[in-house]
């Protein structure tokens, strides 16, 4: 399994995953032009593409869907409520498209890859993250959530790789110029994970198999790469976890990550 995060943040999210028998995107919040350009930067080609798996309907995850599906006829996989919410958005989807439904917490297989959708807590119709497994390797992909249900911990523990939200530093958020209602929305159970929240969750779920951690969906004005990494290292140290045992990165809004291989 090969994973390349093409962009991550409030202005657009998309991740490309290549497996033995499939190639797909998680979200399409970048324009068709940007998807192709960022793929080329990493020596990759967007096509052929077998599916787009949608986490939720917010525009930073869907604004590239219309052109992508119109140009490539790629099937869209989404929870029914997410699909309805996306369909209701102006020009989010072309008139002719294919929708495949799945449900949170019900595993399914796609071209030899096992998917387990995990319900997340976000101000969206029915947001999800994913546990993606192939040949004994496990990727946990969770962003856009205010908290994680401990009943799901057994599904997301000891993954080989985590793409995991670390959206904001709480001090930077509350001293920012954002309106108070927005600060409260972000720092709520239906908002996003702070650096501290993210670090504590990760400290509880990483395991012996874990090699890669990508801190994702960072806020451009309420977070910094240094702050996210410092918080993770400090929390891991308090749990007697050595940060240098892991390949840790912070995803960026305008630059794709390297390609990770599991």
N, C-alpha and C positions, 0 to 999 in steps of 0.2 A: 504494500500500500504506500502510495506517495502523496504527500499533502503539501499544498502551496497556498498560503493565505495571501490572496491578491490585494486585499484592502480590508481594514478593520477600524471602525470608529463611527461617529455619529453622522458622517457624510457619505458613507457607503461601505457595504460589507459583502464579500464574496470569497469563497474558498474552493479551490479546485482539488479534487481527489481522483487519483488514477489507481485502479486495482487491476488484477489479472485480466478480468473480462469486462470491465466497465470504466467509464470516465464520467464524472458528474460534478455539479456545483452544489455547494450549500449556500443558498441565497444568491441573489443577483441584484445587489444594490449599487453596481457600477454600470456605466454605459457600455454598450456593445463595443464601442471603440476602445474604451479603457480596459475592458476584459481582454481583448485581443492584444493590446499593447503590453499589458503587464504579463501576459502569458509569454509573449515573445522575449521580454526581458529575461525570463528564466529558461529560455530555449524550449518552450512548450507550445503546443497548438491547441486552441480551444475546441476545434472540431477533429474527429467526431465527438459529440456529446450525447450521452444517453439519458440524462435526467437533470432536473434542478429540484433539489429538496429544500423546501421553504420552512424556516423556523417560525416566522410570523409575518404580518402584513405591513409593518411600518415601512415608510418609504426608503429608509436607508438600507433596507434589505430587499426591496422589490422594484426600485425605480428603473432598473435595467431589464426587467422581465419582458416588457412589451416588445422591444426591438429584438431581444435575444430569441424569443419564441417565434416572432414573425419571420425572422431571417433563417432560423434553423429548424423550426418545428419540434423543438425539444419538449418532451413531456414534462409537465409540472406535477410534482408530488407534494401534497399538502394536506393537513388535517382539514376536514370539511368546513369547520367554522372559519379557519384561516383562509381557505379558498373563497368562501362567500365574502369575507371582508376584503380580500384582494380584488375580487371581481367588482365590488362596489366602488372601488377607487377609479377615478377617471383615467382612462388610457393605461391602466396597469397591465391589462392583458389584451392581446388581439382577439378579434371575433372568432377566429379559427384556432383552437388550441386543444390539447389533450390534458385532462386532469386525472391523476391517479390518487385516490384517497388512502390515508392510513390513520390510525388512531394512537393517541398517546398510551404508552405502557403495553401496547400489543406488538410484539416483535414480528418482523417480516423479513423476507429475503429478496434481494435484488441482484441478479446476475452473479450469484455466488458470494455476495456480501450480506452479512447479518446486521440488520438495523434494529435497535431498540429505542424508540422515541421516548424521551423523558419530559414530562410536563414541567415547565418552568413558570415562575411567578412574575408576570409582566403585564403592563396595562395594554394588552392586546387581546384579540378574540380567543386565542387558544395557543399560546406560544409553547414551543418545544425546543429541547436540545436533543442530541443524538449520541448513542453508543454505537460505534461502527466497528465490526469485527471481520477479519479475514485471515485465514491460515494461523489462527491462534494469537494474532496481534489485535490489540484493542485501542481504539481512539475514542476519547470522550470529548465531545464538542458542546460546550454550554456557554452561552452568552445571553444577555438581556434577561436577567432575572434578579429579583430582590432578595430571594433566599432559596435554599435547597431543602427539600423534604428528606429528612433522615431515613425515611422508608425506602428511598432510592439509593442510599449509600452503597448497598451491596452490589448494585448494578454498575456503579461508577468507580469502585475501588480498584486500585492496582492496575490501572491502564498503562499501556506502553507510552501513550502520549496524551496530554491534556491541552486542548485549546479552551481556555477558561477565562471568563470575564474578570477584568480588574479595571473598573471603569473610572473611579475617581478617588482622590485623596479628600477625606472629609473636611480637613481644614481649608484646603483650596476651594472646595465647593462652597462652604458657608462664608468665605471671605470674597467670593467672586461677585461680579455685578449682576448675576442672574436674579430674576425675580424670586421672591421667597417661595411662592407656590411651586415653582419649578425645582428649587432646591429640595423642597419637601417631597415632591414626586420622585425625584431621582433617589433620594435617601429613604425610600419606603420599601415595603415588602413587595410592591408591584413595580419597582423601579430597576435599579442596577446594583451590582455588587461593588462595594468600595474595595480599595487595595487591601485593607485589613480583613474585611469579610472574606475576600478571595483567598488570602494567605491562610487564614484559619481553616477554611474548608479544604484547601489543598493539603494542608498539613495532616488532615485526618484521612485523606483518601489515597494519597500516593502510596506506592508499595515497592517491593523489590523489583518488579518488572518495569517501573517507571523510568524512562530515559529522557523524554522531552516534555517541557512545559512552555507553552506560549501564552502569555498574558494578553488577553484580547479586548477589543472594543474600548481602548483608552480614550478618555475625554481629552480634547485638544487644549482646553483652557482650564480644566480642573484636575489635571494629572500631568506627570512627566514620567519618562522612562526611568529616570534615576529614582524617583520616589516609589514607583511600583516595585522596582527591584529591591530597593532598600527595605521596604515593608515586608516583602516575601522573605528575604534573608533573615530579618529580625525575628519574624514569627517562626520560621523553620528552626532557627537556633534555639528558641524557647522550647521547642518540641524535640530538641536534640537531633535535628535533621540537618545534614551538611548540604548547603546549597550547591556546592561544587560537584556533588554526585549527579546533578541533573544538567541537561542542556537547556538553559533558560533563555527565552527571548521575549521581547515585547513587540507585538504586532503594530504595524504603522498604517496610517490612513492612506498615504500617497505612494508607498513603496511596497512591493510584494516581499514576503519573507523568502528565505531559501526554501528549497524543496526538501522536506523531511521524509525519510524512508523508514518504514517499519518492516 
